[in-house]
Amino acid sequence: MFSIFKLFFMLGWVSFGGPAAHIGYFRQTFVEKLKWLDDHEYGQIVALSQFLPGPGSSQVGFALGYKRGGLAGACAAFLGFTLPSVLIMIGLALLASHATDTSAFQNVVHGLKLLAVVVVADAAWGMYKNFCKNTLTVSLCLATAIALLVMPSITMQICVLIVAAIIGAYYLKPETAPITLPAFKPSYIPLILFIALLIGLPALASLSPSLTLFNDFYQAGSLVFGGGHVVLPLLQNIVGDNLSQDAFLTGYAAAQAVPGPMFTFATYIGYELMPSSPLIGALIATVAVFLPGFLLLLAVLKNWQSLAQKPRIAGALGGVNAAVVGLLVAALYQPVFISAVMLPTDIALVLVGFFLMKQLKLPIIWLVLTFMAAGFGMGLI
């Protein structure tokens, strides 16, 4: 369990760039380097995370930990990957820091955003080679990328994944299937707990401020499809007039700049909303916003492989995997590329990053340090 925690804890400090980049970091570490699973299994986990509400990349990490060490491994992975971001957000709220406004900090973050371009592009290319091997899958990938580039929205994302699943179920079925197919049965305890909290918490919310806070963030986490950026407007509705616009925007900017999941923006808000017990408020908000997605993941993850063996489901997953590659391609441009690449020197650094990663096989921690130093140095020129 400590080994799992340590791996994800190190990734939590260096995983800049948002969900698409996190998926790239996970693939590089657990598929290519450690070989915990192959691209096919990893693609299934990524596809599953796209259909469930909650933080997509954190759910992928949770599933990887579960595959390696059961529920305890999943919790260790979540804690390790999320803790660095939580600590940073609490530190920002505690110190009321304006570090995100300093030029040195911004230059370092800019370098790390350029590293995210390298990581996401590498993940998109690697998954393309594995999942787009015929005309239909290439077409699904291309159509998904075009649709999301032209009309970027969570609704469009869900629609293209559903369409890709339907097309795959009919036209990408494997030629042969196992003689005996295990029956798919969800894990009922996490599913019942998810429903009970979703229905029961509103009735109990008025009993204490802590329950009110937990209910608000649990409801937000239950309604978010598409990752961290989508939770922000929901959290703004929760905050209302209880937090100043300047404070909210400071937390929003910090959530985009720090490594790890953007859902830890809830940590900052929870800290601010419970001034009498700010650390407790931060902890309550963080647990509540992540919990719904993890409960749903636990409900289906244990038997997901047996479900995936069915011919139509396998075909649907083939379609979704191809569409997920298109989703990564769209994410490579927006928000990763356009928020990072501003000058010709930025492109030059991205090309150097590809050389260091693919030819020299530089470990991720050295890539991070290299891009931090490059970003700082470019700011001095």
Protein Blocks (a to p, Z undefined) as FASTA:
>chain_A
ZZmmmmmmmmmmmmghijmlmmmmmmmmmmmmnomacfklmmmmmmmmmmpgcjfklmmm
mmmmmmmnojmlmmmmmmmmmmmmmmmmmmmmmnopaklmpmklmmmmmmmmmmmmmmmm
mmmmmmmmmmmmbfklmmmmmmmmmmmmmmgcfklmmmmmmmmmmmmmmmmccfbdcfbd
cdddddfklmmmmmmmmmmmmmmmmmpmklmmmmmmmmmmmmpghijklmmmmmmmmnmm
mbcfklmmmmmmmmmmpgcjfklmmmmmmmmmmmmlmmlmmmmmmmmmmmmmmmmmmmmm
mmmmmmmmpmklmmmmmmmmmmmmmmmmmmmmmmmlmmmmmbfklmmmmmmmmmmmmmno
pafklmmmmmmmmmmmmmmZZ
